[in-house]
């Protein structure tokens, strides 16, 4: 479950980051502030990557407790 959340955050953050960068440089017209979108995308992307790298999945923890 934790890995799935990490993947969702990573993909969502990457999409928001790309849209924010395109909005900053004028290639994409958004109703939101492009700076806010880029910052939120960066935060989500970094948190998703760290969840994927550092956390054990809930299934792994349950397997360790059984053995």
N, C-alpha and C positions, 0 to 999 in steps of 0.2 A: 504494500500500500504506500509506503514512504517513497519507494522508487517511482511509482506511478505519479505521485504528486510532484516529485522532482522533475520528471519528464514534462509534465504539463506546465510547470513554472518555467522551465527552460525554453520550451517551444513558444509559449505565450510571451515570455520576455524578449525572445529574439524577434518575434513579429512586431511587438511594440517598439523595440529599439530601432528596427529598420524603418518603421513608419515614422518615428520621431526624427530620425536623421534625415529622411527624405523630406519631411516637413520643414526642418530647419533650413535646408538648402533650397527650398522652393519648388521641388519637383512634385510635391503632393499637397493638395489643399485639404486641410482637416478642420473640423469644427472645434477640436481641442487644441490646447497650446502644444506645439511640437516639442518644446523644451520639457514640459511636464511628462509627455509621453516617452521621450527618450530617457529621462531619469527613472521613471517607473519601470520601463523596459529593462534598463540596466540593473536595477535592484532585483527584479524578478529573475533575470537571467543568472546573475551571480548566486542568488539563493537557491535556484534550481540546480545549478552545477554543484554547489556545496552539498545539497541533500543527496544527490546521486553519488558523489565521491565518498562522503564521510559516514553516512548512516547505514546501519544494518537494516535490512527489511524485516518486517514483523514475522514473516515466515521463517527467516533465519534465526531469530531470537527464540521462537517457539520450538524449533528443532534442537537448539542448544539446551533448552531447559528440559526437554524430554530425555536427552541422553546423559 
